[in-house]
Amino acid sequence: MIIMESLYKLKHADMKFKRIIVAHDMTRTERDDCKKLVAEAKSLSEQDNSGEYLYRVRGKPGQMRVIKIKQRQQ
């Protein structure tokens, strides 16, 4: 728990530590569910012809869902 709460410190760490990625450990079922959600998000992105929104998978393992994010105008 302490490690996951301290991950924000990696953002300001030395260059050799900036490439470290820490993610939640998921069971096989959770990984399969995540893959299905990612495929669903890609499908939704392809169907959206407006190009106004991005579809991403967010949430903790076991509670993940596809969300719709409005793209920033550049």
PDB file of N, CA, C, O and CB in Angstrom:
ATOM      1  N   MET A   1       0.825  -1.190   0.000  1.00  0.00           N
ATOM      2  CA  MET A   1       0.000   0.000   0.000  1.00  0.00           C
ATOM      3  C   MET A   1       0.867   1.251   0.000  1.00  0.00           C
ATOM      4  O   MET A   1       0.584   2.201  -0.730  1.00  0.00           O
ATOM      5  CB  MET A   1      -0.937   0.000   1.202  1.00  0.00           C
ATOM      6  N   ILE A   2       1.913   1.259   0.807  1.00  0.00           N
ATOM      7  CA  ILE A   2       2.785   2.432   0.900  1.00  0.00           C
ATOM      8  C   ILE A   2       3.481   2.682  -0.434  1.00  0.00           C
ATOM      9  O   ILE A   2       3.659   3.830  -0.841  1.00  0.00           O
ATOM     10  CB  ILE A   2       3.830   2.248   2.022  1.00  0.00           C
ATOM     11  N   ILE A   3       3.867   1.621  -1.103  1.00  0.00           N
ATOM     12  CA  ILE A   3       4.553   1.766  -2.393  1.00  0.00           C
ATOM     13  C   ILE A   3       3.629   2.410  -3.416  1.00  0.00           C
ATOM     14  O   ILE A   3       4.028   3.347  -4.107  1.00  0.00           O
ATOM     15  CB  ILE A   3       5.044   0.398  -2.908  1.00  0.00           C
ATOM     16  N   MET A   4       2.409   1.921  -3.520  1.00  0.00           N
ATOM     17  CA  MET A   4       1.476   2.464  -4.504  1.00  0.00           C
ATOM     18  C   MET A   4       1.140   3.924  -4.211  1.00  0.00           C
ATOM     19  O   MET A   4       0.921   4.702  -5.140  1.00  0.00           O
ATOM     20  CB  MET A   4       0.198   1.631  -4.535  1.00  0.00           C
ATOM     21  N   GLU A   5       1.095   4.307  -2.942  1.00  0.00           N
ATOM     22  CA  GLU A   5       0.809   5.689  -2.572  1.00  0.00           C
ATOM     23  C   GLU A   5       1.984   6.617  -2.856  1.00  0.00           C
ATOM     24  O   GLU A   5       1.796   7.828  -2.972  1.00  0.00           O
ATOM     25  CB  GLU A   5       0.441   5.766  -1.107  1.00  0.00           C
ATOM     26  N   SER A   6       3.189   6.071  -2.971  1.00  0.00           N
ATOM     27  CA  SER A   6       4.389   6.888  -3.166  1.00  0.00           C
ATOM     28  C   SER A   6       4.851   6.952  -4.616  1.00  0.00           C
ATOM     29  O   SER A   6       5.899   7.530  -4.903  1.00  0.00           O
ATOM     30  CB  SER A   6       5.505   6.355  -2.317  1.00  0.00           C
ATOM     31  N   LEU A   7       4.095   6.375  -5.522  1.00  0.00           N
ATOM     32  CA  LEU A   7       4.521   6.324  -6.919  1.00  0.00           C
ATOM     33  C   LEU A   7       4.647   7.691  -7.569  1.00  0.00           C
ATOM     34  O   LEU A   7       5.418   7.853  -8.515  1.00  0.00           O
ATOM     35  CB  LEU A   7       3.563   5.497  -7.704  1.00  0.00           C
ATOM     36  N   TYR A   8       3.906   8.673  -7.082  1.00  0.00           N
ATOM     37  CA  TYR A   8       3.995  10.015  -7.662  1.00  0.00           C
ATOM     38  C   TYR A   8       5.415  10.574  -7.558  1.00  0.00           C
ATOM     39  O   TYR A   8       5.788  11.455  -8.334  1.00  0.00           O
ATOM     40  CB  TYR A   8       3.008  10.961  -6.967  1.00  0.00           C
ATOM     41  N   LYS A   9       6.202  10.077  -6.618  1.00  0.00           N
ATOM     42  CA  LYS A   9       7.574  10.552  -6.440  1.00  0.00           C
ATOM     43  C   LYS A   9       8.478  10.172  -7.608  1.00  0.00           C
ATOM     44  O   LYS A   9       9.503  10.818  -7.826  1.00  0.00           O
ATOM     45  CB  LYS A   9       8.148   9.998  -5.153  1.00  0.00           C
ATOM     46  N   LEU A  10       8.117   9.137  -8.360  1.00  0.00           N
ATOM     47  CA  LEU A  10       8.913   8.735  -9.522  1.00  0.00           C
ATOM     48  C   LEU A  10       8.932   9.832 -10.588  1.00  0.00           C
ATOM     49  O   LEU A  10       9.874   9.921 -11.375  1.00  0.00           O
ATOM     50  CB  LEU A  10       8.363   7.431 -10.120  1.00  0.00           C
ATOM     51  N   LYS A  11       7.911  10.650 -10.612  1.00  0.00           N
ATOM     52  CA  LYS A  11       7.819  11.722 -11.593  1.00  0.00           C
ATOM     53  C   LYS A  11       8.990  12.705 -11.441  1.00  0.00           C
ATOM     54  O   LYS A  11       9.449  13.290 -12.422  1.00  0.00           O
ATOM     55  CB  LYS A  11       6.477  12.461 -11.447  1.00  0.00           C
ATOM     56  N   HIS A  12       9.454  12.875 -10.230  1.00  0.00           N
ATOM     57  CA  HIS A  12      10.531  13.826  -9.953  1.00  0.00           C
ATOM     58  C   HIS A  12      11.860  13.122  -9.658  1.00  0.00           C
ATOM     59  O   HIS A  12      12.791  13.756  -9.161  1.00  0.00           O
ATOM     60  CB  HIS A  12      10.148  14.717  -8.778  1.00  0.00           C
ATOM     61  N   ALA A  13      11.959  11.848  -9.951  1.00  0.00           N
ATOM     62  CA  ALA A  13      13.166  11.070  -9.669  1.00  0.00           C
ATOM     63  C   ALA A  13      14.223  11.293 -10.743  1.00  0.00           C
ATOM     64  O   ALA A  13      13.982  11.969 -11.743  1.00  0.00           O
ATOM     65  CB  ALA A  13      12.830   9.577  -9.564  1.00  0.00           C
ATOM     66  N   ASP A  14      15.402  10.711 -10.515  1.00  0.00           N
ATOM     67  CA  ASP A  14      16.486  10.776 -11.501  1.00  0.00           C
ATOM     68  C   ASP A  14      16.040  10.125 -12.798  1.00  0.00           C
ATOM     69  O   ASP A  14      15.099   9.332 -12.815  1.00  0.00           O
ATOM     70  CB  ASP A  14      17.767  10.090 -10.964  1.00  0.00           C
ATOM     71  N   MET A  15      16.723  10.465 -13.886  1.00  0.00           N
ATOM     72  CA  MET A  15      16.372   9.956 -15.213  1.00  0.00           C
ATOM     73  C   MET A  15      16.332   8.425 -15.255  1.00  0.00           C
ATOM     74  O   MET A  15      15.472   7.853 -15.926  1.00  0.00           O
ATOM     75  CB  MET A  15      17.366  10.472 -16.245  1.00  0.00           C
ATOM     76  N   LYS A  16      17.234   7.765 -14.561  1.00  0.00           N
ATOM     77  CA  LYS A  16      17.284   6.301 -14.642  1.00  0.00           C
ATOM     78  C   LYS A  16      16.044   5.644 -14.026  1.00  0.00           C
ATOM     79  O   LYS A  16      15.768   4.476 -14.301  1.00  0.00           O
ATOM     80  CB  LYS A  16      18.540   5.784 -13.944  1.00  0.00           C
ATOM     81  N   PHE A  17      15.296   6.375 -13.202  1.00  0.00           N
ATOM     82  CA  PHE A  17      14.094   5.821 -12.587  1.00  0.00           C
ATOM     83  C   PHE A  17      12.813   6.265 -13.272  1.00  0.00           C
ATOM     84  O   PHE A  17      11.748   5.727 -12.967  1.00  0.00           O
ATOM     85  CB  PHE A  17      14.042   6.205 -11.143  1.00  0.00           C
ATOM     86  N   LYS A  18      12.873   7.221 -14.181  1.00  0.00           N
ATOM     87  CA  LYS A  18      11.673   7.750 -14.820  1.00  0.00           C
ATOM     88  C   LYS A  18      10.992   6.736 -15.737  1.00  0.00           C
ATOM     89  O   LYS A  18       9.802   6.871 -16.024  1.00  0.00           O
ATOM     90  CB  LYS A  18      12.019   8.987 -15.606  1.00  0.00           C
ATOM     91  N   ARG A  19      11.712   5.742 -16.190  1.00  0.00           N
ATOM     92  CA  ARG A  19      11.143   4.763 -17.116  1.00  0.00           C
ATOM     93  C   ARG A  19      10.499   3.578 -16.404  1.00  0.00           C
ATOM     94  O   ARG A  19      10.028   2.648 -17.059  1.00  0.00           O
ATOM     95  CB  ARG A  19      12.215   4.263 -18.052  1.00  0.00           C
ATOM     96  N   ILE A  20      10.471   3.598 -15.093  1.00  0.00           N
ATOM     97  CA  ILE A  20       9.874   2.519 -14.312  1.00  0.00           C
ATOM     98  C   ILE A  20       8.353   2.650 -14.343  1.00  0.00           C
ATOM     99  O   ILE A  20       7.806   3.735 -14.145  1.00  0.00           O
ATOM    100  CB  ILE A  20      10.397   2.538 -12.851  1.00  0.00           C
ATOM    101  N   ILE A  21       7.688   1.541 -14.593  1.00  0.00           N
ATOM    102  CA  ILE A  21       6.230   1.517 -14.601  1.00  0.00           C
ATOM    103  C   ILE A  21       5.774   0.485 -13.572  1.00  0.00           C
ATOM    104  O   ILE A  21       6.247  -0.652 -13.563  1.00  0.00           O
ATOM    105  CB  ILE A  21       5.668   1.185 -16.033  1.00  0.00           C
ATOM    106  N   VAL A  22       4.863   0.892 -12.720  1.00  0.00           N
ATOM    107  CA  VAL A  22       4.310  -0.008 -11.717  1.00  0.00           C
ATOM    108  C   VAL A  22       2.812  -0.087 -11.959  1.00  0.00           C
ATOM    109  O   VAL A  22       2.136   0.937 -12.054  1.00  0.00           O
ATOM    110  CB  VAL A  22       4.632   0.476 -10.256  1.00  0.00           C
ATOM    111  N   ALA A  23       2.299  -1.300 -12.059  1.00  0.00           N
ATOM    112  CA  ALA A  23       0.875  -1.494 -12.314  1.00  0.00           C
ATOM    113  C   ALA A  23       0.316  -2.508 -11.325  1.00  0.00           C
ATOM    114  O   ALA A  23       1.059  -3.275 -10.712  1.00  0.00           O
ATOM    115  CB  ALA A  23       0.631  -1.961 -13.772  1.00  0.00           C
ATOM    116  N   HIS A  24      -0.991  -2.498 -11.180  1.00  0.00           N
ATOM    117  CA  HIS A  24      -1.646  -3.453 -10.301  1.00  0.00           C
ATOM    118  C   HIS A  24      -1.456  -4.863 -10.845  1.00  0.00           C
ATOM    119  O   HIS A  24      -1.468  -5.074 -12.058  1.00  0.00           O
ATOM    120  CB  HIS A  24      -3.147  -3.123 -10.151  1.00  0.00           C
ATOM    121  N   ASP A  25      -1.282  -5.810  -9.958  1.00  0.00           N
ATOM    122  CA  ASP A  25      -1.184  -7.211 -10.331  1.00  0.00           C
ATOM    123  C   ASP A  25      -2.601  -7.720 -10.566  1.00  0.00           C
ATOM    124  O   ASP A  25      -3.467  -7.570  -9.704  1.00  0.00           O
ATOM    125  CB  ASP A  25      -0.443  -8.054  -9.230  1.00  0.00           C
ATOM    126  N   MET A  26      -2.840  -8.319 -11.723  1.00  0.00           N
ATOM    127  CA  MET A  26      -4.185  -8.779 -12.052  1.00  0.00           C
ATOM    128  C   MET A  26      -4.203 -10.289 -12.240  1.00  0.00           C
ATOM    129  O   MET A  26      -3.221 -10.889 -12.678  1.00  0.00           O
ATOM    130  CB  MET A  26      -4.700  -8.079 -13.316  1.00  0.00           C
ATOM    131  N   THR A  27      -5.334 -10.885 -11.903  1.00  0.00           N
ATOM    132  CA  THR A  27      -5.518 -12.312 -12.140  1.00  0.00           C
ATOM    133  C   THR A  27      -5.769 -12.523 -13.635  1.00  0.00           C
ATOM    134  O   THR A  27      -5.995 -11.563 -14.372  1.00  0.00           O
ATOM    135  CB  THR A  27      -6.700 -12.883 -11.280  1.00  0.00           C
ATOM    136  N   ARG A  28      -5.730 -13.750 -14.064  1.00  0.00           N
ATOM    137  CA  ARG A  28      -5.970 -14.056 -15.477  1.00  0.00           C
ATOM    138  C   ARG A  28      -7.358 -13.565 -15.902  1.00  0.00           C
ATOM    139  O   ARG A  28      -7.509 -13.015 -16.992  1.00  0.00           O
ATOM    140  CB  ARG A  28      -5.836 -15.578 -15.733  1.00  0.00           C
ATOM    141  N   THR A  29      -8.356 -13.757 -15.064  1.00  0.00           N
ATOM    142  CA  THR A  29      -9.717 -13.315 -15.382  1.00  0.00           C
ATOM    143  C   THR A  29      -9.770 -11.800 -15.543  1.00  0.00           C
ATOM    144  O   THR A  29     -10.405 -11.297 -16.469  1.00  0.00           O
ATOM    145  CB  THR A  29     -10.700 -13.764 -14.289  1.00  0.00           C
ATOM    146  N   GLU A  30      -9.105 -11.070 -14.647  1.00  0.00           N
ATOM    147  CA  GLU A  30      -9.085  -9.613 -14.727  1.00  0.00           C
ATOM    148  C   GLU A  30      -8.361  -9.147 -15.993  1.00  0.00           C
ATOM    149  O   GLU A  30      -8.779  -8.179 -16.628  1.00  0.00           O
ATOM    150  CB  GLU A  30      -8.413  -9.019 -13.479  1.00  0.00           C
ATOM    151  N   ARG A  31      -7.279  -9.835 -16.356  1.00  0.00           N
ATOM    152  CA  ARG A  31      -6.560  -9.483 -17.588  1.00  0.00           C
ATOM    153  C   ARG A  31      -7.433  -9.724 -18.813  1.00  0.00           C
ATOM    154  O   ARG A  31      -7.453  -8.908 -19.735  1.00  0.00           O
ATOM    155  CB  ARG A  31      -5.255 -10.293 -17.704  1.00  0.00           C
ATOM    156  N   ASP A  32      -8.157 -10.849 -18.824  1.00  0.00           N
ATOM    157  CA  ASP A  32      -9.057 -11.143 -19.942  1.00  0.00           C
ATOM    158  C   ASP A  32     -10.165 -10.088 -20.048  1.00  0.00           C
ATOM    159  O   ASP A  32     -10.501  -9.627 -21.139  1.00  0.00           O
ATOM    160  CB  ASP A  32      -9.675 -12.547 -19.775  1.00  0.00           C
ATOM    161  N   ASP A  33     -10.720  -9.719 -18.897  1.00  0.00           N
ATOM    162  CA  ASP A  33     -11.760  -8.681 -18.889  1.00  0.00           C
ATOM    163  C   ASP A  33     -11.199  -7.360 -19.410  1.00  0.00           C
ATOM    164  O   ASP A  33     -11.870  -6.654 -20.163  1.00  0.00           O
ATOM    165  CB  ASP A  33     -12.333  -8.493 -17.464  1.00  0.00           C
ATOM    166  N   CYS A  34      -9.979  -7.025 -19.015  1.00  0.00           N
ATOM    167  CA  CYS A  34      -9.335  -5.793 -19.464  1.00  0.00           C
ATOM    168  C   CYS A  34      -9.140  -5.812 -20.979  1.00  0.00           C
ATOM    169  O   CYS A  34      -9.385  -4.808 -21.647  1.00  0.00           O
ATOM    170  CB  CYS A  34      -7.981  -5.600 -18.754  1.00  0.00           C
ATOM    171  N   LYS A  35      -8.702  -6.944 -21.522  1.00  0.00           N
ATOM    172  CA  LYS A  35      -8.507  -7.062 -22.973  1.00  0.00           C
ATOM    173  C   LYS A  35      -9.821  -6.874 -23.719  1.00  0.00           C
ATOM    174  O   LYS A  35      -9.857  -6.227 -24.766  1.00  0.00           O
ATOM    175  CB  LYS A  35      -7.896  -8.427 -23.324  1.00  0.00           C
ATOM    176  N   LYS A  36     -10.900  -7.437 -23.182  1.00  0.00           N
ATOM    177  CA  LYS A  36     -12.220  -7.282 -23.808  1.00  0.00           C
ATOM    178  C   LYS A  36     -12.650  -5.811 -23.793  1.00  0.00           C
ATOM    179  O   LYS A  36     -13.184  -5.306 -24.781  1.00  0.00           O
ATOM    180  CB  LYS A  36     -13.276  -8.157 -23.080  1.00  0.00           C
ATOM    181  N   LEU A  37     -12.415  -5.131 -22.671  1.00  0.00           N
ATOM    182  CA  LEU A  37     -12.781  -3.723 -22.567  1.00  0.00           C
ATOM    183  C   LEU A  37     -11.956  -2.856 -23.507  1.00  0.00           C
ATOM    184  O   LEU A  37     -12.477  -1.905 -24.089  1.00  0.00           O
ATOM    185  CB  LEU A  37     -12.609  -3.242 -21.137  1.00  0.00           C
ATOM    186  N   VAL A  38     -10.675  -3.175 -23.663  1.00  0.00           N
ATOM    187  CA  VAL A  38      -9.819  -2.425 -24.588  1.00  0.00           C
ATOM    188  C   VAL A  38     -10.317  -2.612 -26.020  1.00  0.00           C
ATOM    189  O   VAL A  38     -10.353  -1.658 -26.797  1.00  0.00           O
ATOM    190  CB  VAL A  38      -8.337  -2.880 -24.464  1.00  0.00           C
ATOM    191  N   ALA A  39     -10.698  -3.836 -26.366  1.00  0.00           N
ATOM    192  CA  ALA A  39     -11.243  -4.095 -27.700  1.00  0.00           C
ATOM    193  C   ALA A  39     -12.547  -3.332 -27.903  1.00  0.00           C
ATOM    194  O   ALA A  39     -12.796  -2.803 -28.986  1.00  0.00           O
ATOM    195  CB  ALA A  39     -11.471  -5.605 -27.909  1.00  0.00           C
ATOM    196  N   GLU A  40     -13.374  -3.275 -26.871  1.00  0.00           N
ATOM    197  CA  GLU A  40     -14.627  -2.525 -26.951  1.00  0.00           C
ATOM    198  C   GLU A  40     -14.352  -1.026 -27.141  1.00  0.00           C
ATOM    199  O   GLU A  40     -15.029  -0.362 -27.926  1.00  0.00           O
ATOM    200  CB  GLU A  40     -15.475  -2.757 -25.678  1.00  0.00           C
ATOM    201  N   ALA A  41     -13.355  -0.499 -26.420  1.00  0.00           N
ATOM    202  CA  ALA A  41     -13.003   0.920 -26.548  1.00  0.00           C
ATOM    203  C   ALA A  41     -12.497   1.228 -27.958  1.00  0.00           C
ATOM    204  O   ALA A  41     -12.832   2.268 -28.527  1.00  0.00           O
ATOM    205  CB  ALA A  41     -11.934   1.307 -25.504  1.00  0.00           C
ATOM    206  N   LYS A  42     -11.696   0.331 -28.518  1.00  0.00           N
ATOM    207  CA  LYS A  42     -11.213   0.531 -29.890  1.00  0.00           C
ATOM    208  C   LYS A  42     -12.369   0.509 -30.877  1.00  0.00           C
ATOM    209  O   LYS A  42     -12.412   1.309 -31.812  1.00  0.00           O
ATOM    210  CB  LYS A  42     -10.182  -0.545 -30.265  1.00  0.00           C
ATOM    211  N   SER A  43     -13.305  -0.409 -30.667  1.00  0.00           N
ATOM    212  CA  SER A  43     -14.468  -0.500 -31.542  1.00  0.00           C
ATOM    213  C   SER A  43     -15.304   0.773 -31.472  1.00  0.00           C
ATOM    214  O   SER A  43     -15.757   1.273 -32.502  1.00  0.00           O
ATOM    215  CB  SER A  43     -15.321  -1.712 -31.169  1.00  0.00           C
ATOM    216  N   LEU A  44     -15.509   1.294 -30.283  1.00  0.00           N
ATOM    217  CA  LEU A  44     -16.264   2.530 -30.115  1.00  0.00           C
ATOM    218  C   LEU A  44     -15.545   3.702 -30.780  1.00  0.00           C
ATOM    219  O   LEU A  44     -16.190   4.569 -31.370  1.00  0.00           O
ATOM    220  CB  LEU A  44     -16.488   2.822 -28.626  1.00  0.00           C
ATOM    221  N   SER A  45     -14.221   3.733 -30.691  1.00  0.00           N
ATOM    222  CA  SER A  45     -13.443   4.801 -31.321  1.00  0.00           C
ATOM    223  C   SER A  45     -13.586   4.748 -32.838  1.00  0.00           C
ATOM    224  O   SER A  45     -13.695   5.787 -33.489  1.00  0.00           O
ATOM    225  CB  SER A  45     -11.961   4.697 -30.923  1.00  0.00           C
ATOM    226  N   GLU A  46     -13.584   3.547 -33.400  1.00  0.00           N
ATOM    227  CA  GLU A  46     -13.725   3.394 -34.844  1.00  0.00           C
ATOM    228  C   GLU A  46     -15.123   3.782 -35.320  1.00  0.00           C
ATOM    229  O   GLU A  46     -15.284   4.295 -36.428  1.00  0.00           O
ATOM    230  CB  GLU A  46     -13.417   1.961 -35.251  1.00  0.00           C
ATOM    231  N   GLN A  47     -16.126   3.539 -34.492  1.00  0.00           N
ATOM    232  CA  GLN A  47     -17.504   3.865 -34.857  1.00  0.00           C
ATOM    233  C   GLN A  47     -17.807   5.352 -34.733  1.00  0.00           C
ATOM    234  O   GLN A  47     -18.715   5.857 -35.393  1.00  0.00           O
ATOM    235  CB  GLN A  47     -18.462   3.082 -33.995  1.00  0.00           C
ATOM    236  N   ASP A  48     -17.054   6.055 -33.893  1.00  0.00           N
ATOM    237  CA  ASP A  48     -17.271   7.482 -33.674  1.00  0.00           C
ATOM    238  C   ASP A  48     -16.645   8.266 -34.821  1.00  0.00           C
ATOM    239  O   ASP A  48     -15.427   8.444 -34.862  1.00  0.00           O
ATOM    240  CB  ASP A  48     -16.681   7.933 -32.310  1.00  0.00           C
ATOM    241  N   ASN A  49     -17.469   8.734 -35.748  1.00  0.00           N
ATOM    242  CA  ASN A  49     -16.977   9.443 -36.919  1.00  0.00           C
ATOM    243  C   ASN A  49     -16.676  10.907 -36.652  1.00  0.00           C
ATOM    244  O   ASN A  49     -16.005  11.554 -37.457  1.00  0.00           O
ATOM    245  CB  ASN A  49     -17.970   9.336 -38.025  1.00  0.00           C
ATOM    246  N   SER A  50     -17.156  11.439 -35.545  1.00  0.00           N
ATOM    247  CA  SER A  50     -16.963  12.864 -35.274  1.00  0.00           C
ATOM    248  C   SER A  50     -15.513  13.177 -34.891  1.00  0.00           C
ATOM    249  O   SER A  50     -15.037  14.284 -35.140  1.00  0.00           O
ATOM    250  CB  SER A  50     -17.905  13.318 -34.157  1.00  0.00           C
ATOM    251  N   GLY A  51     -14.813  12.221 -34.295  1.00  0.00           N
ATOM    252  CA  GLY A  51     -13.439  12.454 -33.855  1.00  0.00           C
ATOM    253  C   GLY A  51     -13.355  13.356 -32.646  1.00  0.00           C
ATOM    254  O   GLY A  51     -12.278  13.838 -32.295  1.00  0.00           O
ATOM    255  N   GLU A  52     -14.496  13.587 -32.004  1.00  0.00           N
ATOM    256  CA  GLU A  52     -14.559  14.482 -30.865  1.00  0.00           C
ATOM    257  C   GLU A  52     -14.200  13.802 -29.547  1.00  0.00           C
ATOM    258  O   GLU A  52     -13.797  14.464 -28.591  1.00  0.00           O
ATOM    259  CB  GLU A  52     -15.929  15.071 -30.767  1.00  0.00           C
ATOM    260  N   TYR A  53     -14.346  12.478 -29.502  1.00  0.00           N
ATOM    261  CA  TYR A  53     -14.177  11.759 -28.245  1.00  0.00           C
ATOM    262  C   TYR A  53     -13.131  10.647 -28.351  1.00  0.00           C
ATOM    263  O   TYR A  53     -12.892  10.083 -29.418  1.00  0.00           O
ATOM    264  CB  TYR A  53     -15.504  11.177 -27.803  1.00  0.00           C
ATOM    265  N   LEU A  54     -12.523  10.358 -27.208  1.00  0.00           N
ATOM    266  CA  LEU A  54     -11.633   9.216 -27.045  1.00  0.00           C
ATOM    267  C   LEU A  54     -12.319   8.233 -26.111  1.00  0.00           C
ATOM    268  O   LEU A  54     -13.044   8.641 -25.204  1.00  0.00           O
ATOM    269  CB  LEU A  54     -10.228   9.649 -26.489  1.00  0.00           C
ATOM    270  N   TYR A  55     -12.101   6.968 -26.321  1.00  0.00           N
ATOM    271  CA  TYR A  55     -12.659   5.945 -25.450  1.00  0.00           C
ATOM    272  C   TYR A  55     -11.497   5.220 -24.793  1.00  0.00           C
ATOM    273  O   TYR A  55     -10.627   4.680 -25.476  1.00  0.00           O
ATOM    274  CB  TYR A  55     -13.581   4.953 -26.239  1.00  0.00           C
ATOM    275  N   ARG A  56     -11.484   5.210 -23.468  1.00  0.00           N
ATOM    276  CA  ARG A  56     -10.392   4.619 -22.711  1.00  0.00           C
ATOM    277  C   ARG A  56     -10.935   3.703 -21.617  1.00  0.00           C
ATOM    278  O   ARG A  56     -12.067   3.855 -21.158  1.00  0.00           O
ATOM    279  CB  ARG A  56      -9.507   5.715 -22.103  1.00  0.00           C
ATOM    280  N   VAL A  57     -10.102   2.753 -21.216  1.00  0.00           N
ATOM    281  CA  VAL A  57     -10.447   1.848 -20.123  1.00  0.00           C
ATOM    282  C   VAL A  57      -9.811   2.414 -18.859  1.00  0.00           C
ATOM    283  O   VAL A  57      -8.604   2.652 -18.812  1.00  0.00           O
ATOM    284  CB  VAL A  57      -9.959   0.368 -20.408  1.00  0.00           C
ATOM    285  N   ARG A  58     -10.626   2.623 -17.847  1.00  0.00           N
ATOM    286  CA  ARG A  58     -10.146   3.192 -16.595  1.00  0.00           C
ATOM    287  C   ARG A  58     -10.736   2.415 -15.426  1.00  0.00           C
ATOM    288  O   ARG A  58     -11.777   1.771 -15.560  1.00  0.00           O
ATOM    289  CB  ARG A  58     -10.509   4.694 -16.494  1.00  0.00           C
ATOM    290  N   GLY A  59     -10.064   2.479 -14.281  1.00  0.00           N
ATOM    291  CA  GLY A  59     -10.551   1.859 -13.053  1.00  0.00           C
ATOM    292  C   GLY A  59      -9.562   0.864 -12.496  1.00  0.00           C
ATOM    293  O   GLY A  59      -8.583   0.497 -13.147  1.00  0.00           O
ATOM    294  N   LYS A  60      -9.830   0.442 -11.301  1.00  0.00           N
ATOM    295  CA  LYS A  60      -9.003  -0.555 -10.637  1.00  0.00           C
ATOM    296  C   LYS A  60      -9.330  -1.929 -11.195  1.00  0.00           C
ATOM    297  O   LYS A  60     -10.424  -2.140 -11.719  1.00  0.00           O
ATOM    298  CB  LYS A  60      -9.213  -0.521  -9.104  1.00  0.00           C
ATOM    299  N   PRO A  61      -8.396  -2.863 -11.091  1.00  0.00           N
ATOM    300  CA  PRO A  61      -8.686  -4.222 -11.550  1.00  0.00           C
ATOM    301  C   PRO A  61      -9.958  -4.758 -10.893  1.00  0.00           C
ATOM    302  O   PRO A  61     -10.140  -4.649  -9.681  1.00  0.00           O
ATOM    303  CB  PRO A  61      -7.500  -5.155 -11.249  1.00  0.00           C
ATOM    304  N   GLY A  62     -10.819  -5.328 -11.702  1.00  0.00           N
ATOM    305  CA  GLY A  62     -12.093  -5.842 -11.207  1.00  0.00           C
ATOM    306  C   GLY A  62     -13.206  -4.811 -11.271  1.00  0.00           C
ATOM    307  O   GLY A  62     -14.382  -5.159 -11.168  1.00  0.00           O
ATOM    308  N   GLN A  63     -12.840  -3.534 -11.441  1.00  0.00           N
ATOM    309  CA  GLN A  63     -13.837  -2.461 -11.503  1.00  0.00           C
ATOM    310  C   GLN A  63     -13.634  -1.603 -12.748  1.00  0.00           C
ATOM    311  O   GLN A  63     -14.077  -0.455 -12.787  1.00  0.00           O
ATOM    312  CB  GLN A  63     -13.766  -1.585 -10.240  1.00  0.00           C
ATOM    313  N   MET A  64     -12.977  -2.142 -13.754  1.00  0.00           N
ATOM    314  CA  MET A  64     -12.662  -1.374 -14.953  1.00  0.00           C
ATOM    315  C   MET A  64     -13.896  -1.160 -15.812  1.00  0.00           C
ATOM    316  O   MET A  64     -14.814  -1.979 -15.836  1.00  0.00           O
ATOM    317  CB  MET A  64     -11.581  -2.074 -15.760  1.00  0.00           C
ATOM    318  N   ARG A  65     -13.892  -0.017 -16.528  1.00  0.00           N
ATOM    319  CA  ARG A  65     -14.996   0.308 -17.421  1.00  0.00           C
ATOM    320  C   ARG A  65     -14.476   1.192 -18.539  1.00  0.00           C
ATOM    321  O   ARG A  65     -13.412   1.798 -18.419  1.00  0.00           O
ATOM    322  CB  ARG A  65     -16.153   1.004 -16.657  1.00  0.00           C
ATOM    323  N   VAL A  66     -15.224   1.264 -19.619  1.00  0.00           N
ATOM    324  CA  VAL A  66     -14.880   2.121 -20.750  1.00  0.00           C
ATOM    325  C   VAL A  66     -15.497   3.494 -20.487  1.00  0.00           C
ATOM    326  O   VAL A  66     -16.685   3.608 -20.183  1.00  0.00           O
ATOM    327  CB  VAL A  66     -15.387   1.511 -22.119  1.00  0.00           C
ATOM    328  N   ILE A  67     -14.671   4.531 -20.609  1.00  0.00           N
ATOM    329  CA  ILE A  67     -15.196   5.883 -20.432  1.00  0.00           C
ATOM    330  C   ILE A  67     -14.994   6.687 -21.709  1.00  0.00           C
ATOM    331  O   ILE A  67     -14.112   6.388 -22.514  1.00  0.00           O
ATOM    332  CB  ILE A  67     -14.513   6.587 -19.234  1.00  0.00           C
ATOM    333  N   LYS A  68     -15.809   7.694 -21.879  1.00  0.00           N
ATOM    334  CA  LYS A  68     -15.787   8.567 -23.047  1.00  0.00           C
ATOM    335  C   LYS A  68     -15.174   9.900 -22.621  1.00  0.00           C
ATOM    336  O   LYS A  68     -15.675  10.553 -21.705  1.00  0.00           O
ATOM    337  CB  LYS A  68     -17.228   8.763 -23.647  1.00  0.00           C
ATOM    338  N   ILE A  69     -14.096  10.299 -23.285  1.00  0.00           N
ATOM    339  CA  ILE A  69     -13.378  11.529 -22.934  1.00  0.00           C
ATOM    340  C   ILE A  69     -13.421  12.480 -24.116  1.00  0.00           C
ATOM    341  O   ILE A  69     -13.110  12.094 -25.243  1.00  0.00           O
ATOM    342  CB  ILE A  69     -11.905  11.227 -22.525  1.00  0.00           C
ATOM    343  N   LYS A  70     -13.805  13.716 -23.863  1.00  0.00           N
ATOM    344  CA  LYS A  70     -13.829  14.706 -24.931  1.00  0.00           C
ATOM    345  C   LYS A  70     -12.401  15.156 -25.212  1.00  0.00           C
ATOM    346  O   LYS A  70     -11.659  15.507 -24.296  1.00  0.00           O
ATOM    347  CB  LYS A  70     -14.731  15.919 -24.556  1.00  0.00           C
ATOM    348  N   GLN A  71     -12.024  15.141 -26.495  1.00  0.00           N
ATOM    349  CA  GLN A  71     -10.676  15.546 -26.895  1.00  0.00           C
ATOM    350  C   GLN A  71     -10.519  17.048 -26.756  1.00  0.00           C
ATOM    351  O   GLN A  71     -11.472  17.804 -26.942  1.00  0.00           O
ATOM    352  CB  GLN A  71     -10.378  15.110 -28.341  1.00  0.00           C
ATOM    353  N   ARG A  72      -9.314  17.472 -26.430  1.00  0.00           N
ATOM    354  CA  ARG A  72      -9.017  18.899 -26.372  1.00  0.00           C
ATOM    355  C   ARG A  72      -8.876  19.439 -27.782  1.00  0.00           C
ATOM    356  O   ARG A  72      -8.344  18.769 -28.667  1.00  0.00           O
ATOM    357  CB  ARG A  72      -7.735  19.169 -25.552  1.00  0.00           C
ATOM    358  N   GLN A  73      -9.344  20.627 -27.977  1.00  0.00           N
ATOM    359  CA  GLN A  73      -9.184  21.307 -29.265  1.00  0.00           C
ATOM    360  C   GLN A  73      -7.806  21.939 -29.319  1.00  0.00           C
ATOM    361  O   GLN A  73      -7.393  22.610 -28.374  1.00  0.00           O
ATOM    362  CB  GLN A  73     -10.291  22.381 -29.481  1.00  0.00           C
ATOM    363  N   GLN A  74      -7.089  21.731 -30.419  1.00  0.00           N
ATOM    364  CA  GLN A  74      -5.726  22.265 -30.521  1.00  0.00           C
ATOM    365  C   GLN A  74      -5.671  23.413 -31.466  1.00  0.00           C
ATOM    366  O   GLN A  74      -4.603  23.988 -31.676  1.00  0.00           O
ATOM    367  CB  GLN A  74      -4.756  21.200 -30.962  1.00  0.00           C
TER     368      GLN A  74
END
